[in-house]
Amino acid sequence: MIEPALLGLPVEAMLRVRVGPARAEAVAAALADNVHVRYASFVTGEHQVLVLAALPSESALYDFVTRAPWLRDVASVDTSLVLSSLKRGGMLARRSGD
């Protein structure tokens, strides 16, 4: 696994997407096709789609969660910035100073 920051994508976010059942597959497919989405899955509970995205800037993240076409079918998006990753793809992530 390559650190997104090494590819010019230092801003990572976890998105929990709430979408009606009839549109869940279309929204998930649109997200999965997006170049900034590293991981997308259907989940149970209050939200239906879980997404990990890596973007070049906070302004790009803002556009992604406020202006992207897939948002037309979405009831809500809860967004959390990833502050630090401890493990990626089954391997412990290197920490600063290691």
Secondary structure by P-SEA (a helix, b strand, c coil): ccccccccccbbbbbbbbbccccaaaaaaaaaacccccbbbbbcccccbbbbbbcccaaaaaaaaccccccccccbbbbbbbcccccccccccccccc
